[in-house]
Amino acid sequence: MSRVDVKLGERAYTIRIERGLLEQAGETLAPFARGGRLIVVSDENVWAAHGARLAGPFRVEAAIVPPGEASKSWAELERLVERMLALGVERGDHIVAFGGGMVGDLAGFAAAIVKRGCGYVQVPTTLLAQVDSSVGGKTAINAGAGKNLVGAFHQPAAVFIDPLVLETLPPRELRAGYAEAVKYGLIADPAFFAWCEANGAALLGDDVEARLHAIETCVRMKAAIVGEDERETKGRRALLNLGHTFGHAIEAETGFAMLHGEAVALGMTLAFRFSAARGLCAPGDARRVEAHLAAAGLPTRLAVGTPERLVGHMAADKKASGGRVPFILARGIGGAFVDESVALAEVAAFLAGELAP
């Protein structure tokens, strides 16, 4: 068992990582049940596979949403909020977000706005959520203009991670989550990226120890970054967006047909190739990143949209200002940094080369 603390003063919380933790759900979640009941937000697939495992000394009242990115919408947010209000949610309650990144984002945002903010607990069930999105308090829904454009910072009261729940995760979802794990090595830990190169196949297989190591490594790094820069105002937390500016544009262009982690994998590959094209990192580093992500079964070659459309999506980014968007580029593996000098016209020219036959 591992415990990782997110040090945020009065908003501090603990992340608990333990195999078989879900089998102890009754004991683990009992402190968050109020008035003899526990309100759980989940999606249809997770609830069907694991909902019965949340039994404990409380009654469970569930709010179930359709699976998939489309549920991060105004319509589903409204439906979820009305369900929570119908259940009589109070500010002292804690909502349990039981699912992947979509559920965590949607439930967390609902918790942030109901009664001007109630508590919530993250119980992530996908690799992507376990290594990344369940930690840090970013909650959001998507809007017509792009991904995660409406949201709030709202820290959970606790995060409970059981790697054994990943045994029922479809291989494609596992690979998508793996991209977010690799991201941490590319940002600031070249030794972890080398570990991924050596152990990624085992993690994507059935090696629980490899999954535990990756989850704990990523969570410790994210907890430290969030503790330093909770609301992304100092530049430190922005590093976690490696691959996301390209990735969000690709997701929007495909109508979210590509999973988030798949788009991030392609986005990180593009970020390293763009860095190499600007002379920031060695071309060999970009090739190494591409080779590893491709070997993991993730997309590494751009084949959708046009430069104009993709850059148009980027221009709607919540961080855009004066025709420029801060990009996370790299001086090498483990050497990510924020570059605010990138003009979108330069990005369009780069993408034209990427899309050329």
SEMARDO-634611 format. One line per 8 residues: number of its first residue (from 0); their letters; for each residue x, y, z of C-alpha. Coordinates in steps of 0.2 Angstrom, whole numbers, plus 5000, padded with zeros to 4 digits. Example, Ala and Ser with C-alpha at 12.3 -4.5 7.8 and 13.67 -1.06 7.14 Angstrom:
BEGIN
0) AS) 5062:4978:5039; 5068:4995:5036
//
This chain:
BEGIN
0) MSRVDVKL) 5000:5000:5000; 5006:5018:4996; 5000:5034:5002; 5004:5051:4993; 4999:5067:5000; 4993:5082:4990; 4999:5097:5001; 4987:5111:4998
8) GERAYTIR) 4984:5118:5016; 4966:5117:5021; 4962:5108:5004; 4976:5094:5007; 4971:5076:5004; 4978:5059:5003; 4979:5047:4988; 4979:5029:4993
16) IERGLLEQ) 4985:5016:4981; 4983:4998:4985; 4979:4982:4976; 4962:4975:4981; 4956:4992:4988; 4940:4991:4980; 4936:4975:4990; 4937:4986:5005
24) AGETLAPF) 4925:4999:4998; 4913:4997:5013; 4926:5002:5026; 4935:5014:5014; 4920:5024:5009; 4910:5023:5025; 4918:5039:5032; 4911:5049:5017
32) ARGGRLIV) 4893:5042:5019; 4882:5054:5028; 4865:5051:5035; 4867:5032:5031; 4869:5035:5012; 4882:5037:4999; 4879:5046:4983; 4889:5038:4968
40) VSDENVWA) 4891:5045:4951; 4896:5032:4938; 4894:5027:4920; 4883:5013:4913; 4898:5001:4910; 4907:5004:4926; 4892:5002:4936; 4887:4986:4928
48) AHGARLAG) 4904:4979:4930; 4908:4985:4948; 4894:4994:4956; 4889:4979:4967; 4907:4980:4975; 4903:4997:4983; 4892:4988:4996; 4895:4994:5014
56) PFRVEAAI) 4886:5000:5030; 4876:5013:5020; 4863:5013:5006; 4870:5018:4989; 4860:5030:4979; 4868:5031:4961; 4867:5043:4947; 4872:5034:4931
64) VPPGEASK) 4877:5043:4915; 4880:5036:4898; 4898:5031:4894; 4910:5041:4883; 4916:5059:4881; 4899:5065:4875; 4893:5064:4893; 4904:5079:4897
72) SWAELERL) 4890:5091:4891; 4879:5104:4897; 4864:5092:4895; 4872:5078:4906; 4878:5091:4918; 4860:5098:4920; 4853:5080:4922; 4866:5076:4935
80) VERMLALG) 4864:5091:4945; 4845:5089:4945; 4847:5071:4951; 4859:5077:4965; 4847:5090:4970; 4832:5078:4970; 4842:5067:4982; 4844:5081:4994
88) VERGDHIV) 4862:5084:4992; 4869:5096:5005; 4886:5105:5006; 4892:5093:5019; 4890:5078:5008; 4903:5070:4998; 4899:5063:4980; 4909:5048:4975
96) AFGGGMVG) 4915:5049:4957; 4917:5031:4952; 4923:5029:4934; 4936:5035:4922; 4941:5053:4918; 4924:5058:4910; 4915:5053:4926; 4928:5062:4937
104) DLAGFAAA) 4927:5078:4927; 4908:5078:4926; 4905:5073:4944; 4918:5084:4951; 4911:5099:4941; 4894:5095:4948; 4901:5095:4965; 4909:5111:4963
112) IVKRGCGY) 4893:5120:4958; 4879:5112:4968; 4875:5122:4983; 4890:5132:4979; 4901:5117:4982; 4900:5101:4990; 4913:5088:4993; 4918:5073:4982
120) VQVPTTLL) 4929:5058:4982; 4938:5050:4967; 4938:5031:4964; 4946:5030:4947; 4943:5014:4937; 4954:5018:4921; 4973:5019:4920; 4971:5037:4913
128) AQVDSSVG) 4961:5042:4928; 4973:5033:4940; 4989:5040:4934; 4983:5058:4930; 4965:5065:4930; 4959:5059:4947; 4972:5070:4955; 4973:5089:4955
136) GKTAINAG) 4955:5095:4956; 4953:5100:4937; 4934:5097:4933; 4926:5102:4917; 4913:5099:4903; 4916:5102:4885; 4908:5116:4875; 4904:5118:4856
144) AGKNLVGA) 4920:5128:4855; 4931:5114:4862; 4936:5103:4876; 4936:5107:4894; 4931:5125:4891; 4919:5126:4906; 4925:5120:4923; 4932:5124:4940
152) FHQPAAVF) 4946:5119:4951; 4938:5109:4965; 4950:5097:4974; 4943:5080:4980; 4943:5075:4998; 4952:5059:4994; 4957:5048:4980; 4957:5029:4981
160) IDPLVLET) 4966:5019:4968; 4965:5000:4965; 4975:4994:4951; 4966:4977:4950; 4950:4986:4943; 4960:4988:4927; 4959:4969:4924; 4942:4973:4916
168) LPPRELRA) 4948:4988:4906; 4947:4985:4887; 4965:4985:4879; 4961:5001:4869; 4957:5010:4885; 4972:5003:4894; 4984:5009:4880; 4976:5027:4880
176) GYAEAVKY) 4979:5028:4899; 4997:5022:4896; 5000:5038:4885; 4997:5049:4900; 5009:5038:4911; 5023:5040:4898; 5019:5059:4898; 5027:5060:4915
184) GLIADPAF) 5043:5053:4909; 5044:5065:4894; 5040:5080:4905; 5054:5079:4919; 5059:5061:4922; 5070:5053:4908; 5073:5038:4919; 5055:5034:4921
192) FAWCEANG) 5053:5035:4902; 5067:5023:4900; 5058:5012:4913; 5043:5013:4901; 5053:5008:4886; 5058:4992:4896; 5042:4989:4905; 5028:4996:4895
200) AALLGDDV) 5023:4979:4887; 5022:4971:4904; 5011:4985:4910; 5000:4984:4895; 4999:4965:4899; 4994:4959:4916; 5009:4964:4927; 5001:4972:4942
208) EARLHAIE) 5018:4977:4949; 5022:4987:4934; 5005:4995:4935; 5008:4999:4953; 5025:5007:4950; 5019:5017:4935; 5003:5024:4945; 5013:5028:4960
216) TCVRMKAA) 5027:5037:4950; 5015:5047:4941; 5004:5052:4956; 5019:5057:4966; 5025:5068:4952; 5008:5076:4949; 5005:5078:4968; 5021:5088:4969
224) IVGEDERE) 5017:5099:4954; 4999:5102:4960; 5006:5107:4977; 5017:5120:4969; 5005:5127:4957; 4987:5122:4961; 4978:5134:4948; 4991:5134:4934
232) TKGRRALL) 4997:5152:4937; 5016:5149:4939; 5020:5139:4924; 5024:5123:4933; 5007:5114:4931; 5006:5119:4913; 5019:5106:4910; 5006:5093:4912
240) NLGHTFGH) 4998:5099:4896; 5012:5091:4886; 5004:5085:4870; 4987:5092:4875; 4986:5108:4863; 4989:5097:4848; 4978:5083:4856; 4963:5093:4860
248) AIEAETGF) 4963:5100:4842; 4964:5083:4836; 4950:5077:4847; 4939:5091:4842; 4942:5088:4823; 4938:5070:4825; 4922:5073:4835; 4930:5064:4849
256) AMLHGEAV) 4931:5048:4840; 4949:5046:4846; 4951:5043:4864; 4959:5057:4875; 4975:5047:4878; 4976:5042:4860; 4975:5060:4855; 4988:5065:4868
264) ALGMTLAF) 5000:5052:4862; 4999:5059:4844; 5000:5076:4852; 5016:5072:4862; 5024:5065:4846; 5019:5081:4837; 5026:5092:4851; 5043:5083:4850
272) RFSAARGL) 5044:5083:4831; 5039:5102:4832; 5053:5104:4845; 5065:5095:4834; 5060:5106:4819; 5063:5122:4829; 5081:5115:4834; 5076:5113:4852
280) CAPGDARR) 5079:5094:4854; 5088:5081:4844; 5078:5073:4830; 5083:5056:4838; 5073:5061:4854; 5058:5064:4843; 5061:5047:4834; 5063:5038:4851
288) VEAHLAAA) 5046:5045:4858; 5037:5040:4842; 5045:5023:4842; 5039:5019:4860; 5022:5026:4858; 5019:5017:4841; 5026:5001:4849; 5012:5003:4863
296) GLPTRLAV) 4999:5003:4849; 4996:5022:4850; 4994:5034:4835; 5009:5044:4830; 5005:5050:4813; 4993:5064:4809; 4980:5060:4796; 4964:5071:4800
304) GTPERLVG) 4959:5088:4797; 4968:5102:4788; 4981:5114:4796; 4968:5128:4795; 4955:5118:4804; 4967:5111:4817; 4974:5128:4821; 4957:5135:4822
312) HMAADKKA) 4953:5123:4836; 4969:5129:4845; 4964:5147:4843; 4949:5143:4854; 4960:5135:4868; 4957:5143:4885; 4975:5148:4886; 4975:5157:4869
320) SGGRVPFI) 4980:5176:4869; 4984:5188:4855; 4984:5174:4842; 4997:5164:4852; 4994:5148:4862; 5007:5143:4875; 5014:5126:4869; 5023:5113:4880
328) LARGIGGA) 5039:5109:4870; 5055:5100:4874; 5073:5102:4875; 5075:5083:4876; 5066:5068:4884; 5063:5075:4902; 5066:5093:4897; 5048:5100:4894
336) FVDESVAL) 5046:5118:4896; 5032:5132:4892; 5035:5141:4876; 5024:5157:4874; 5033:5163:4858; 5024:5151:4846; 5014:5159:4833; 4999:5149:4826
344) AEVAAFLA) 5005:5153:4808; 5021:5143:4812; 5011:5129:4819; 5000:5128:4803; 5016:5127:4792; 5022:5113:4803; 5006:5104:4802; 5005:5106:4783
352) GELAP) 5021:5096:4782; 5015:5083:4794; 4999:5080:4783; 5008:5080:4767; 5008:5063:4758
//
